Amino acid sequence: MRKVIQFHIFKGEQQYVAEGLNVPIVTQGKSLDELVNNIKETVQLFLEDENLENYDLVAQPAIIANMELDSLIYA
């Protein structure tokens, strides 16, 4: 069973967006702090109503987020 829920974070047009890679969760926030809080809240709500065996998850999985950075410009 997996012990981690993974998120991919990127900057949208107006807000930061987090997409779950191994769970059907998407959330957003105006700042990274707001986004982190929204991820925690959304995961908590998701875990309340789901059968974790359907997603091969342990009872209290950790959360890992990877953030996409802007492209580098070389001189």
PDB file of N, CA, C, O and CB in Angstrom:
ATOM      1  N   MET A   1       0.844  -1.185   0.000  1.00  0.00           N
ATOM      2  CA  MET A   1       0.000   0.000   0.000  1.00  0.00           C
ATOM      3  C   MET A   1       0.885   1.242   0.000  1.00  0.00           C
ATOM      4  O   MET A   1       1.963   1.255   0.594  1.00  0.00           O
ATOM      5  CB  MET A   1      -0.958   0.002   1.222  1.00  0.00           C
ATOM      6  N   ARG A   2       0.419   2.263  -0.664  1.00  0.00           N
ATOM      7  CA  ARG A   2       1.179   3.511  -0.750  1.00  0.00           C
ATOM      8  C   ARG A   2       0.990   4.330   0.513  1.00  0.00           C
ATOM      9  O   ARG A   2      -0.093   4.376   1.098  1.00  0.00           O
ATOM     10  CB  ARG A   2       0.754   4.328  -1.983  1.00  0.00           C
ATOM     11  N   LYS A   3       2.063   4.967   0.912  1.00  0.00           N
ATOM     12  CA  LYS A   3       2.056   5.791   2.118  1.00  0.00           C
ATOM     13  C   LYS A   3       2.065   7.277   1.796  1.00  0.00           C
ATOM     14  O   LYS A   3       2.116   8.106   2.704  1.00  0.00           O
ATOM     15  CB  LYS A   3       3.246   5.450   2.988  1.00  0.00           C
ATOM     16  N   VAL A   4       2.014   7.626   0.507  1.00  0.00           N
ATOM     17  CA  VAL A   4       2.181   9.022   0.097  1.00  0.00           C
ATOM     18  C   VAL A   4       1.126   9.409  -0.940  1.00  0.00           C
ATOM     19  O   VAL A   4       0.823   8.643  -1.855  1.00  0.00           O
ATOM     20  CB  VAL A   4       3.597   9.253  -0.472  1.00  0.00           C
ATOM     21  N   ILE A   5       0.576  10.610  -0.778  1.00  0.00           N
ATOM     22  CA  ILE A   5      -0.247  11.242  -1.810  1.00  0.00           C
ATOM     23  C   ILE A   5       0.628  12.311  -2.451  1.00  0.00           C
ATOM     24  O   ILE A   5       1.195  13.158  -1.760  1.00  0.00           O
ATOM     25  CB  ILE A   5      -1.593  11.855  -1.214  1.00  0.00           C
ATOM     26  N   GLN A   6       0.734  12.267  -3.780  1.00  0.00           N
ATOM     27  CA  GLN A   6       1.619  13.187  -4.491  1.00  0.00           C
ATOM     28  C   GLN A   6       0.819  14.268  -5.213  1.00  0.00           C
ATOM     29  O   GLN A   6      -0.249  14.011  -5.770  1.00  0.00           O
ATOM     30  CB  GLN A   6       2.496  12.422  -5.490  1.00  0.00           C
ATOM     31  N   PHE A   7       1.365  15.484  -5.188  1.00  0.00           N
ATOM     32  CA  PHE A   7       0.764  16.612  -5.889  1.00  0.00           C
ATOM     33  C   PHE A   7       1.791  17.278  -6.789  1.00  0.00           C
ATOM     34  O   PHE A   7       2.979  17.343  -6.472  1.00  0.00           O
ATOM     35  CB  PHE A   7       0.188  17.628  -4.893  1.00  0.00           C
ATOM     36  N   HIS A   8       1.301  17.770  -7.920  1.00  0.00           N
ATOM     37  CA  HIS A   8       2.100  18.588  -8.833  1.00  0.00           C
ATOM     38  C   HIS A   8       1.568  20.012  -8.703  1.00  0.00           C
ATOM     39  O   HIS A   8       0.374  20.247  -8.888  1.00  0.00           O
ATOM     40  CB  HIS A   8       2.022  18.060 -10.338  1.00  0.00           C
ATOM     41  N   ILE A   9       2.451  20.967  -8.384  1.00  0.00           N
ATOM     42  CA  ILE A   9       2.056  22.371  -8.201  1.00  0.00           C
ATOM     43  C   ILE A   9       2.618  23.197  -9.347  1.00  0.00           C
ATOM     44  O   ILE A   9       3.776  23.042  -9.733  1.00  0.00           O
ATOM     45  CB  ILE A   9       2.554  22.925  -6.828  1.00  0.00           C
ATOM     46  N   PHE A  10       1.783  24.073  -9.882  1.00  0.00           N
ATOM     47  CA  PHE A  10       2.246  24.989 -10.923  1.00  0.00           C
ATOM     48  C   PHE A  10       1.495  26.306 -10.803  1.00  0.00           C
ATOM     49  O   PHE A  10       0.435  26.378 -10.181  1.00  0.00           O
ATOM     50  CB  PHE A  10       2.053  24.373 -12.335  1.00  0.00           C
ATOM     51  N   LYS A  11       2.053  27.336 -11.403  1.00  0.00           N
ATOM     52  CA  LYS A  11       1.448  28.668 -11.377  1.00  0.00           C
ATOM     53  C   LYS A  11       0.487  28.772 -12.546  1.00  0.00           C
ATOM     54  O   LYS A  11       0.892  28.684 -13.705  1.00  0.00           O
ATOM     55  CB  LYS A  11       2.533  29.795 -11.439  1.00  0.00           C
ATOM     56  N   GLY A  12      -0.794  28.960 -12.234  1.00  0.00           N
ATOM     57  CA  GLY A  12      -1.796  29.168 -13.266  1.00  0.00           C
ATOM     58  C   GLY A  12      -1.790  30.627 -13.695  1.00  0.00           C
ATOM     59  O   GLY A  12      -0.865  31.370 -13.365  1.00  0.00           O
ATOM     60  N   GLU A  13      -2.801  31.032 -14.417  1.00  0.00           N
ATOM     61  CA  GLU A  13      -2.873  32.420 -14.880  1.00  0.00           C
ATOM     62  C   GLU A  13      -2.990  33.400 -13.721  1.00  0.00           C
ATOM     63  O   GLU A  13      -2.393  34.477 -13.758  1.00  0.00           O
ATOM     64  CB  GLU A  13      -4.053  32.598 -15.823  1.00  0.00           C
ATOM     65  N   GLN A  14      -3.757  33.036 -12.686  1.00  0.00           N
ATOM     66  CA  GLN A  14      -3.962  33.950 -11.569  1.00  0.00           C
ATOM     67  C   GLN A  14      -3.673  33.324 -10.215  1.00  0.00           C
ATOM     68  O   GLN A  14      -3.506  34.046  -9.232  1.00  0.00           O
ATOM     69  CB  GLN A  14      -5.364  34.458 -11.587  1.00  0.00           C
ATOM     70  N   GLN A  15      -3.610  32.005 -10.137  1.00  0.00           N
ATOM     71  CA  GLN A  15      -3.420  31.333  -8.849  1.00  0.00           C
ATOM     72  C   GLN A  15      -2.484  30.143  -9.007  1.00  0.00           C
ATOM     73  O   GLN A  15      -2.201  29.689 -10.116  1.00  0.00           O
ATOM     74  CB  GLN A  15      -4.774  30.875  -8.267  1.00  0.00           C
ATOM     75  N   TYR A  16      -2.013  29.653  -7.869  1.00  0.00           N
ATOM     76  CA  TYR A  16      -1.255  28.407  -7.851  1.00  0.00           C
ATOM     77  C   TYR A  16      -2.249  27.251  -7.865  1.00  0.00           C
ATOM     78  O   TYR A  16      -3.307  27.320  -7.240  1.00  0.00           O
ATOM     79  CB  TYR A  16      -0.308  28.328  -6.601  1.00  0.00           C
ATOM     80  N   VAL A  17      -1.896  26.193  -8.584  1.00  0.00           N
ATOM     81  CA  VAL A  17      -2.775  25.037  -8.735  1.00  0.00           C
ATOM     82  C   VAL A  17      -2.026  23.785  -8.286  1.00  0.00           C
ATOM     83  O   VAL A  17      -0.842  23.625  -8.581  1.00  0.00           O
ATOM     84  CB  VAL A  17      -3.266  24.893 -10.211  1.00  0.00           C
ATOM     85  N   ALA A  18      -2.716  22.903  -7.574  1.00  0.00           N
ATOM     86  CA  ALA A  18      -2.158  21.614  -7.165  1.00  0.00           C
ATOM     87  C   ALA A  18      -3.054  20.511  -7.714  1.00  0.00           C
ATOM     88  O   ALA A  18      -4.261  20.494  -7.471  1.00  0.00           O
ATOM     89  CB  ALA A  18      -2.033  21.513  -5.604  1.00  0.00           C
ATOM     90  N   GLU A  19      -2.446  19.590  -8.459  1.00  0.00           N
ATOM     91  CA  GLU A  19      -3.171  18.455  -9.014  1.00  0.00           C
ATOM     92  C   GLU A  19      -2.648  17.178  -8.381  1.00  0.00           C
ATOM     93  O   GLU A  19      -1.441  16.938  -8.366  1.00  0.00           O
ATOM     94  CB  GLU A  19      -3.033  18.403 -10.557  1.00  0.00           C
ATOM     95  N   GLY A  20      -3.544  16.363  -7.862  1.00  0.00           N
ATOM     96  CA  GLY A  20      -3.147  15.075  -7.311  1.00  0.00           C
ATOM     97  C   GLY A  20      -2.688  14.146  -8.418  1.00  0.00           C
ATOM     98  O   GLY A  20      -3.349  14.023  -9.449  1.00  0.00           O
ATOM     99  N   LEU A  21      -1.544  13.487  -8.203  1.00  0.00           N
ATOM    100  CA  LEU A  21      -1.025  12.566  -9.210  1.00  0.00           C
ATOM    101  C   LEU A  21      -1.565  11.155  -9.032  1.00  0.00           C
ATOM    102  O   LEU A  21      -1.674  10.406 -10.002  1.00  0.00           O
ATOM    103  CB  LEU A  21       0.485  12.542  -9.160  1.00  0.00           C
ATOM    104  N   ASN A  22      -1.901  10.788  -7.807  1.00  0.00           N
ATOM    105  CA  ASN A  22      -2.415   9.440  -7.571  1.00  0.00           C
ATOM    106  C   ASN A  22      -3.786   9.444  -6.888  1.00  0.00           C
ATOM    107  O   ASN A  22      -4.267   8.406  -6.434  1.00  0.00           O
ATOM    108  CB  ASN A  22      -1.428   8.655  -6.728  1.00  0.00           C
ATOM    109  N   VAL A  23      -4.401  10.617  -6.823  1.00  0.00           N
ATOM    110  CA  VAL A  23      -5.770  10.760  -6.319  1.00  0.00           C
ATOM    111  C   VAL A  23      -6.477  11.836  -7.148  1.00  0.00           C
ATOM    112  O   VAL A  23      -5.821  12.745  -7.657  1.00  0.00           O
ATOM    113  CB  VAL A  23      -5.779  11.128  -4.786  1.00  0.00           C
ATOM    114  N   PRO A  24      -7.803  11.748  -7.291  1.00  0.00           N
ATOM    115  CA  PRO A  24      -8.530  12.734  -8.097  1.00  0.00           C
ATOM    116  C   PRO A  24      -8.834  14.009  -7.305  1.00  0.00           C
ATOM    117  O   PRO A  24      -9.986  14.289  -6.974  1.00  0.00           O
ATOM    118  CB  PRO A  24      -9.834  12.127  -8.618  1.00  0.00           C
ATOM    119  N   ILE A  25      -7.786  14.770  -7.010  1.00  0.00           N
ATOM    120  CA  ILE A  25      -7.928  16.010  -6.242  1.00  0.00           C
ATOM    121  C   ILE A  25      -7.259  17.137  -7.014  1.00  0.00           C
ATOM    122  O   ILE A  25      -6.139  16.985  -7.500  1.00  0.00           O
ATOM    123  CB  ILE A  25      -7.307  15.868  -4.814  1.00  0.00           C
ATOM    124  N   VAL A  26      -7.948  18.272  -7.126  1.00  0.00           N
ATOM    125  CA  VAL A  26      -7.382  19.502  -7.681  1.00  0.00           C
ATOM    126  C   VAL A  26      -7.828  20.631  -6.776  1.00  0.00           C
ATOM    127  O   VAL A  26      -8.997  20.710  -6.398  1.00  0.00           O
ATOM    128  CB  VAL A  26      -7.835  19.743  -9.177  1.00  0.00           C
ATOM    129  N   THR A  27      -6.889  21.513  -6.425  1.00  0.00           N
ATOM    130  CA  THR A  27      -7.226  22.679  -5.609  1.00  0.00           C
ATOM    131  C   THR A  27      -6.338  23.834  -6.033  1.00  0.00           C
ATOM    132  O   THR A  27      -5.381  23.647  -6.785  1.00  0.00           O
ATOM    133  CB  THR A  27      -7.062  22.378  -4.086  1.00  0.00           C
ATOM    134  N   GLN A  28      -6.655  25.030  -5.549  1.00  0.00           N
ATOM    135  CA  GLN A  28      -5.877  26.211  -5.925  1.00  0.00           C
ATOM    136  C   GLN A  28      -5.815  27.190  -4.770  1.00  0.00           C
ATOM    137  O   GLN A  28      -6.564  27.075  -3.800  1.00  0.00           O
ATOM    138  CB  GLN A  28      -6.476  26.890  -7.165  1.00  0.00           C
ATOM    139  N   GLY A  29      -4.904  28.166  -4.887  1.00  0.00           N
ATOM    140  CA  GLY A  29      -4.765  29.197  -3.871  1.00  0.00           C
ATOM    141  C   GLY A  29      -4.058  30.409  -4.442  1.00  0.00           C
ATOM    142  O   GLY A  29      -3.263  30.291  -5.374  1.00  0.00           O
ATOM    143  N   LYS A  30      -4.347  31.575  -3.883  1.00  0.00           N
ATOM    144  CA  LYS A  30      -3.724  32.816  -4.356  1.00  0.00           C
ATOM    145  C   LYS A  30      -2.252  32.896  -3.986  1.00  0.00           C
ATOM    146  O   LYS A  30      -1.475  33.561  -4.671  1.00  0.00           O
ATOM    147  CB  LYS A  30      -4.456  34.018  -3.788  1.00  0.00           C
ATOM    148  N   SER A  31      -1.862  32.221  -2.906  1.00  0.00           N
ATOM    149  CA  SER A  31      -0.460  32.180  -2.476  1.00  0.00           C
ATOM    150  C   SER A  31      -0.093  30.723  -2.213  1.00  0.00           C
ATOM    151  O   SER A  31      -0.963  29.856  -2.140  1.00  0.00           O
ATOM    152  CB  SER A  31      -0.221  33.068  -1.191  1.00  0.00           C
ATOM    153  N   LEU A  32       1.202  30.466  -2.074  1.00  0.00           N
ATOM    154  CA  LEU A  32       1.625  29.098  -1.767  1.00  0.00           C
ATOM    155  C   LEU A  32       1.133  28.667  -0.394  1.00  0.00           C
ATOM    156  O   LEU A  32       0.762  27.509  -0.203  1.00  0.00           O
ATOM    157  CB  LEU A  32       3.147  28.981  -1.836  1.00  0.00           C
ATOM    158  N   ASP A  33       1.127  29.594   0.566  1.00  0.00           N
ATOM    159  CA  ASP A  33       0.614  29.264   1.902  1.00  0.00           C
ATOM    160  C   ASP A  33      -0.861  28.863   1.843  1.00  0.00           C
ATOM    161  O   ASP A  33      -1.271  27.881   2.461  1.00  0.00           O
ATOM    162  CB  ASP A  33       0.796  30.458   2.858  1.00  0.00           C
ATOM    163  N   GLU A  34      -1.643  29.626   1.103  1.00  0.00           N
ATOM    164  CA  GLU A  34      -3.065  29.300   0.957  1.00  0.00           C
ATOM    165  C   GLU A  34      -3.231  27.958   0.245  1.00  0.00           C
ATOM    166  O   GLU A  34      -4.097  27.160   0.606  1.00  0.00           O
ATOM    167  CB  GLU A  34      -3.805  30.417   0.179  1.00  0.00           C
ATOM    168  N   LEU A  35      -2.401  27.714  -0.766  1.00  0.00           N
ATOM    169  CA  LEU A  35      -2.479  26.453  -1.494  1.00  0.00           C
ATOM    170  C   LEU A  35      -2.174  25.266  -0.587  1.00  0.00           C
ATOM    171  O   LEU A  35      -2.873  24.254  -0.638  1.00  0.00           O
ATOM    172  CB  LEU A  35      -1.519  26.466  -2.677  1.00  0.00           C
ATOM    173  N   VAL A  36      -1.140  25.378   0.238  1.00  0.00           N
ATOM    174  CA  VAL A  36      -0.788  24.296   1.165  1.00  0.00           C
ATOM    175  C   VAL A  36      -1.953  24.006   2.108  1.00  0.00           C
ATOM    176  O   VAL A  36      -2.295  22.847   2.339  1.00  0.00           O
ATOM    177  CB  VAL A  36       0.479  24.662   1.975  1.00  0.00           C
ATOM    178  N   ASN A  37      -2.554  25.051   2.646  1.00  0.00           N
ATOM    179  CA  ASN A  37      -3.719  24.859   3.528  1.00  0.00           C
ATOM    180  C   ASN A  37      -4.878  24.196   2.784  1.00  0.00           C
ATOM    181  O   ASN A  37      -5.566  23.336   3.334  1.00  0.00           O
ATOM    182  CB  ASN A  37      -4.179  26.210   4.111  1.00  0.00           C
ATOM    183  N   ASN A  38      -5.087  24.604   1.528  1.00  0.00           N
ATOM    184  CA  ASN A  38      -6.167  24.017   0.733  1.00  0.00           C
ATOM    185  C   ASN A  38      -5.887  22.547   0.421  1.00  0.00           C
ATOM    186  O   ASN A  38      -6.807  21.729   0.409  1.00  0.00           O
ATOM    187  CB  ASN A  38      -6.358  24.804  -0.570  1.00  0.00           C
ATOM    188  N   ILE A  39      -4.620  22.209   0.168  1.00  0.00           N
ATOM    189  CA  ILE A  39      -4.262  20.809  -0.078  1.00  0.00           C
ATOM    190  C   ILE A  39      -4.585  19.975   1.157  1.00  0.00           C
ATOM    191  O   ILE A  39      -5.211  18.920   1.051  1.00  0.00           O
ATOM    192  CB  ILE A  39      -2.757  20.676  -0.447  1.00  0.00           C
ATOM    193  N   LYS A  40      -4.159  20.446   2.324  1.00  0.00           N
ATOM    194  CA  LYS A  40      -4.410  19.702   3.564  1.00  0.00           C
ATOM    195  C   LYS A  40      -5.906  19.507   3.790  1.00  0.00           C
ATOM    196  O   LYS A  40      -6.353  18.405   4.109  1.00  0.00           O
ATOM    197  CB  LYS A  40      -3.786  20.433   4.767  1.00  0.00           C
ATOM    198  N   GLU A  41      -6.673  20.575   3.623  1.00  0.00           N
ATOM    199  CA  GLU A  41      -8.118  20.503   3.849  1.00  0.00           C
ATOM    200  C   GLU A  41      -8.790  19.570   2.840  1.00  0.00           C
ATOM    201  O   GLU A  41      -9.644  18.761   3.204  1.00  0.00           O
ATOM    202  CB  GLU A  41      -8.741  21.903   3.765  1.00  0.00           C
ATOM    203  N   THR A  42      -8.400  19.688   1.585  1.00  0.00           N
ATOM    204  CA  THR A  42      -8.999  18.864   0.540  1.00  0.00           C
ATOM    205  C   THR A  42      -8.679  17.389   0.733  1.00  0.00           C
ATOM    206  O   THR A  42      -9.547  16.535   0.553  1.00  0.00           O
ATOM    207  CB  THR A  42      -8.522  19.322  -0.826  1.00  0.00           C
ATOM    208  N   VAL A  43      -7.434  17.085   1.099  1.00  0.00           N
ATOM    209  CA  VAL A  43      -7.053  15.692   1.343  1.00  0.00           C
ATOM    210  C   VAL A  43      -7.846  15.134   2.520  1.00  0.00           C
ATOM    211  O   VAL A  43      -8.330  14.003   2.469  1.00  0.00           O
ATOM    212  CB  VAL A  43      -5.531  15.576   1.613  1.00  0.00           C
ATOM    213  N   GLN A  44      -7.976  15.922   3.569  1.00  0.00           N
ATOM    214  CA  GLN A  44      -8.732  15.471   4.741  1.00  0.00           C
ATOM    215  C   GLN A  44     -10.184  15.152   4.360  1.00  0.00           C
ATOM    216  O   GLN A  44     -10.717  14.115   4.755  1.00  0.00           O
ATOM    217  CB  GLN A  44      -8.693  16.547   5.854  1.00  0.00           C
ATOM    218  N   LEU A  45     -10.813  16.035   3.603  1.00  0.00           N
ATOM    219  CA  LEU A  45     -12.193  15.799   3.167  1.00  0.00           C
ATOM    220  C   LEU A  45     -12.281  14.582   2.249  1.00  0.00           C
ATOM    221  O   LEU A  45     -13.223  13.795   2.345  1.00  0.00           O
ATOM    222  CB  LEU A  45     -12.748  17.039   2.450  1.00  0.00           C
ATOM    223  N   PHE A  46     -11.314  14.433   1.372  1.00  0.00           N
ATOM    224  CA  PHE A  46     -11.290  13.296   0.449  1.00  0.00           C
ATOM    225  C   PHE A  46     -11.184  11.979   1.210  1.00  0.00           C
ATOM    226  O   PHE A  46     -11.900  11.022   0.912  1.00  0.00           O
ATOM    227  CB  PHE A  46     -10.121  13.431  -0.537  1.00  0.00           C
ATOM    228  N   LEU A  47     -10.291  11.935   2.191  1.00  0.00           N
ATOM    229  CA  LEU A  47     -10.057  10.694   2.929  1.00  0.00           C
ATOM    230  C   LEU A  47     -11.257  10.288   3.782  1.00  0.00           C
ATOM    231  O   LEU A  47     -11.447   9.103   4.055  1.00  0.00           O
ATOM    232  CB  LEU A  47      -8.833  10.841   3.809  1.00  0.00           C
ATOM    233  N   GLU A  48     -12.069  11.260   4.206  1.00  0.00           N
ATOM    234  CA  GLU A  48     -13.250  10.961   5.028  1.00  0.00           C
ATOM    235  C   GLU A  48     -14.268  10.107   4.288  1.00  0.00           C
ATOM    236  O   GLU A  48     -14.905   9.238   4.885  1.00  0.00           O
ATOM    237  CB  GLU A  48     -13.909  12.250   5.484  1.00  0.00           C
ATOM    238  N   ASP A  49     -14.423  10.348   2.997  1.00  0.00           N
ATOM    239  CA  ASP A  49     -15.517   9.740   2.244  1.00  0.00           C
ATOM    240  C   ASP A  49     -15.101   8.610   1.312  1.00  0.00           C
ATOM    241  O   ASP A  49     -15.955   8.009   0.660  1.00  0.00           O
ATOM    242  CB  ASP A  49     -16.197  10.783   1.452  1.00  0.00           C
ATOM    243  N   GLU A  50     -13.815   8.311   1.235  1.00  0.00           N
ATOM    244  CA  GLU A  50     -13.347   7.323   0.274  1.00  0.00           C
ATOM    245  C   GLU A  50     -12.906   6.030   0.943  1.00  0.00           C
ATOM    246  O   GLU A  50     -12.466   6.021   2.092  1.00  0.00           O
ATOM    247  CB  GLU A  50     -12.212   7.891  -0.534  1.00  0.00           C
ATOM    248  N   ASN A  51     -13.031   4.959   0.210  1.00  0.00           N
ATOM    249  CA  ASN A  51     -12.458   3.684   0.615  1.00  0.00           C
ATOM    250  C   ASN A  51     -11.002   3.715   0.157  1.00  0.00           C
ATOM    251  O   ASN A  51     -10.729   3.643  -1.041  1.00  0.00           O
ATOM    252  CB  ASN A  51     -13.254   2.447   0.001  1.00  0.00           C
ATOM    253  N   LEU A  52     -10.074   3.822   1.093  1.00  0.00           N
ATOM    254  CA  LEU A  52      -8.663   3.998   0.755  1.00  0.00           C
ATOM    255  C   LEU A  52      -8.094   2.813  -0.004  1.00  0.00           C
ATOM    256  O   LEU A  52      -7.101   2.958  -0.718  1.00  0.00           O
ATOM    257  CB  LEU A  52      -7.859   4.228   2.006  1.00  0.00           C
ATOM    258  N   GLU A  53      -8.701   1.649   0.138  1.00  0.00           N
ATOM    259  CA  GLU A  53      -8.235   0.483  -0.610  1.00  0.00           C
ATOM    260  C   GLU A  53      -8.404   0.689  -2.114  1.00  0.00           C
ATOM    261  O   GLU A  53      -7.649   0.125  -2.906  1.00  0.00           O
ATOM    262  CB  GLU A  53      -8.991  -0.774  -0.164  1.00  0.00           C
ATOM    263  N   ASN A  54      -9.390   1.495  -2.512  1.00  0.00           N
ATOM    264  CA  ASN A  54      -9.582   1.784  -3.933  1.00  0.00           C
ATOM    265  C   ASN A  54      -8.393   2.530  -4.520  1.00  0.00           C
ATOM    266  O   ASN A  54      -8.147   2.445  -5.723  1.00  0.00           O
ATOM    267  CB  ASN A  54     -10.853   2.594  -4.139  1.00  0.00           C
ATOM    268  N   TYR A  55      -7.660   3.252  -3.700  1.00  0.00           N
ATOM    269  CA  TYR A  55      -6.496   4.029  -4.143  1.00  0.00           C
ATOM    270  C   TYR A  55      -5.191   3.434  -3.624  1.00  0.00           C
ATOM    271  O   TYR A  55      -4.127   4.032  -3.785  1.00  0.00           O
ATOM    272  CB  TYR A  55      -6.622   5.481  -3.682  1.00  0.00           C
ATOM    273  N   ASP A  56      -5.269   2.268  -3.006  1.00  0.00           N
ATOM    274  CA  ASP A  56      -4.100   1.566  -2.471  1.00  0.00           C
ATOM    275  C   ASP A  56      -3.325   2.448  -1.493  1.00  0.00           C
ATOM    276  O   ASP A  56      -2.096   2.494  -1.530  1.00  0.00           O
ATOM    277  CB  ASP A  56      -3.180   1.115  -3.613  1.00  0.00           C
ATOM    278  N   LEU A  57      -4.060   3.157  -0.609  1.00  0.00           N
ATOM    279  CA  LEU A  57      -3.451   4.073   0.356  1.00  0.00           C
ATOM    280  C   LEU A  57      -3.585   3.548   1.782  1.00  0.00           C
ATOM    281  O   LEU A  57      -4.562   2.882   2.123  1.00  0.00           O
ATOM    282  CB  LEU A  57      -4.088   5.459   0.248  1.00  0.00           C
ATOM    283  N   VAL A  58      -2.589   3.857   2.606  1.00  0.00           N
ATOM    284  CA  VAL A  58      -2.666   3.557   4.035  1.00  0.00           C
ATOM    285  C   VAL A  58      -3.615   4.556   4.693  1.00  0.00           C
ATOM    286  O   VAL A  58      -4.053   5.510   4.050  1.00  0.00           O
ATOM    287  CB  VAL A  58      -1.249   3.608   4.700  1.00  0.00           C
ATOM    288  N   ALA A  59      -3.933   4.345   5.964  1.00  0.00           N
ATOM    289  CA  ALA A  59      -4.933   5.158   6.665  1.00  0.00           C
ATOM    290  C   ALA A  59      -4.549   6.632   6.776  1.00  0.00           C
ATOM    291  O   ALA A  59      -5.412   7.495   6.615  1.00  0.00           O
ATOM    292  CB  ALA A  59      -5.159   4.602   8.043  1.00  0.00           C
ATOM    293  N   GLN A  60      -3.294   6.942   7.044  1.00  0.00           N
ATOM    294  CA  GLN A  60      -2.875   8.341   7.178  1.00  0.00           C
ATOM    295  C   GLN A  60      -1.647   8.592   6.303  1.00  0.00           C
ATOM    296  O   GLN A  60      -0.524   8.637   6.807  1.00  0.00           O
ATOM    297  CB  GLN A  60      -2.568   8.691   8.667  1.00  0.00           C
ATOM    298  N   PRO A  61      -1.856   8.756   4.994  1.00  0.00           N
ATOM    299  CA  PRO A  61      -0.719   8.935   4.094  1.00  0.00           C
ATOM    300  C   PRO A  61      -0.068  10.307   4.256  1.00  0.00           C
ATOM    301  O   PRO A  61      -0.719  11.278   4.642  1.00  0.00           O
ATOM    302  CB  PRO A  61      -1.162   8.743   2.654  1.00  0.00           C
ATOM    303  N   ALA A  62       1.220  10.365   3.955  1.00  0.00           N
ATOM    304  CA  ALA A  62       1.938  11.640   3.917  1.00  0.00           C
ATOM    305  C   ALA A  62       1.584  12.346   2.608  1.00  0.00           C
ATOM    306  O   ALA A  62       1.061  11.731   1.678  1.00  0.00           O
ATOM    307  CB  ALA A  62       3.495  11.427   4.046  1.00  0.00           C
ATOM    308  N   ILE A  63       1.874  13.638   2.552  1.00  0.00           N
ATOM    309  CA  ILE A  63       1.626  14.426   1.345  1.00  0.00           C
ATOM    310  C   ILE A  63       2.962  14.960   0.846  1.00  0.00           C
ATOM    311  O   ILE A  63       3.718  15.570   1.603  1.00  0.00           O
ATOM    312  CB  ILE A  63       0.614  15.597   1.619  1.00  0.00           C
ATOM    313  N   ILE A  64       3.248  14.725  -0.437  1.00  0.00           N
ATOM    314  CA  ILE A  64       4.457  15.256  -1.070  1.00  0.00           C
ATOM    315  C   ILE A  64       4.020  16.107  -2.252  1.00  0.00           C
ATOM    316  O   ILE A  64       3.153  15.706  -3.029  1.00  0.00           O
ATOM    317  CB  ILE A  64       5.432  14.104  -1.526  1.00  0.00           C
ATOM    318  N   ALA A  65       4.627  17.291  -2.387  1.00  0.00           N
ATOM    319  CA  ALA A  65       4.295  18.185  -3.491  1.00  0.00           C
ATOM    320  C   ALA A  65       5.559  18.538  -4.264  1.00  0.00           C
ATOM    321  O   ALA A  65       6.591  18.871  -3.680  1.00  0.00           O
ATOM    322  CB  ALA A  65       3.598  19.467  -2.972  1.00  0.00           C
ATOM    323  N   ASN A  66       5.460  18.458  -5.592  1.00  0.00           N
ATOM    324  CA  ASN A  66       6.530  18.888  -6.486  1.00  0.00           C
ATOM    325  C   ASN A  66       6.061  20.154  -7.171  1.00  0.00           C
ATOM    326  O   ASN A  66       4.925  20.230  -7.639  1.00  0.00           O
ATOM    327  CB  ASN A  66       6.903  17.775  -7.530  1.00  0.00           C
ATOM    328  N   MET A  67       6.938  21.154  -7.232  1.00  0.00           N
ATOM    329  CA  MET A  67       6.545  22.435  -7.822  1.00  0.00           C
ATOM    330  C   MET A  67       7.274  22.666  -9.131  1.00  0.00           C
ATOM    331  O   MET A  67       8.493  22.519  -9.222  1.00  0.00           O
ATOM    332  CB  MET A  67       6.826  23.587  -6.853  1.00  0.00           C
ATOM    333  N   GLU A  68       6.505  23.029 -10.137  1.00  0.00           N
ATOM    334  CA  GLU A  68       7.053  23.364 -11.443  1.00  0.00           C
ATOM    335  C   GLU A  68       7.580  24.795 -11.395  1.00  0.00           C
ATOM    336  O   GLU A  68       6.856  25.713 -11.010  1.00  0.00           O
ATOM    337  CB  GLU A  68       5.980  23.197 -12.565  1.00  0.00           C
ATOM    338  N   LEU A  69       8.837  24.984 -11.783  1.00  0.00           N
ATOM    339  CA  LEU A  69       9.449  26.310 -11.792  1.00  0.00           C
ATOM    340  C   LEU A  69       9.432  26.873 -13.205  1.00  0.00           C
ATOM    341  O   LEU A  69       9.363  26.127 -14.181  1.00  0.00           O
ATOM    342  CB  LEU A  69      10.893  26.255 -11.248  1.00  0.00           C
ATOM    343  N   ASP A  70       9.497  28.210 -13.305  1.00  0.00           N
ATOM    344  CA  ASP A  70       9.569  28.850 -14.615  1.00  0.00           C
ATOM    345  C   ASP A  70      10.819  28.386 -15.346  1.00  0.00           C
ATOM    346  O   ASP A  70      11.810  28.008 -14.721  1.00  0.00           O
ATOM    347  CB  ASP A  70       9.561  30.387 -14.479  1.00  0.00           C
ATOM    348  N   SER A  71      10.767  28.417 -16.659  1.00  0.00           N
ATOM    349  CA  SER A  71      11.919  28.024 -17.464  1.00  0.00           C
ATOM    350  C   SER A  71      13.077  28.980 -17.232  1.00  0.00           C
ATOM    351  O   SER A  71      12.884  30.176 -17.017  1.00  0.00           O
ATOM    352  CB  SER A  71      11.553  27.982 -18.953  1.00  0.00           C
ATOM    353  N   LEU A  72      14.278  28.429 -17.279  1.00  0.00           N
ATOM    354  CA  LEU A  72      15.471  29.255 -17.132  1.00  0.00           C
ATOM    355  C   LEU A  72      15.801  29.923 -18.457  1.00  0.00           C
ATOM    356  O   LEU A  72      15.602  29.347 -19.526  1.00  0.00           O
ATOM    357  CB  LEU A  72      16.665  28.413 -16.637  1.00  0.00           C
ATOM    358  N   ILE A  73      16.304  31.137 -18.369  1.00  0.00           N
ATOM    359  CA  ILE A  73      16.731  31.864 -19.565  1.00  0.00           C
ATOM    360  C   ILE A  73      18.236  32.014 -19.488  1.00  0.00           C
ATOM    361  O   ILE A  73      18.771  32.562 -18.524  1.00  0.00           O
ATOM    362  CB  ILE A  73      16.022  33.263 -19.685  1.00  0.00           C
ATOM    363  N   TYR A  74      18.909  31.526 -20.505  1.00  0.00           N
ATOM    364  CA  TYR A  74      20.367  31.607 -20.541  1.00  0.00           C
ATOM    365  C   TYR A  74      20.790  32.793 -21.385  1.00  0.00           C
ATOM    366  O   TYR A  74      20.195  33.074 -22.426  1.00  0.00           O
ATOM    367  CB  TYR A  74      20.981  30.304 -21.093  1.00  0.00           C
ATOM    368  N   ALA A  75      21.833  33.494 -20.922  1.00  0.00           N
ATOM    369  CA  ALA A  75      22.331  34.668 -21.653  1.00  0.00           C
ATOM    370  C   ALA A  75      23.207  34.247 -22.804  1.00  0.00           C
ATOM    371  O   ALA A  75      23.717  35.097 -23.534  1.00  0.00           O
ATOM    372  CB  ALA A  75      23.106  35.601 -20.725  1.00  0.00           C
TER     373      ALA A  75
END
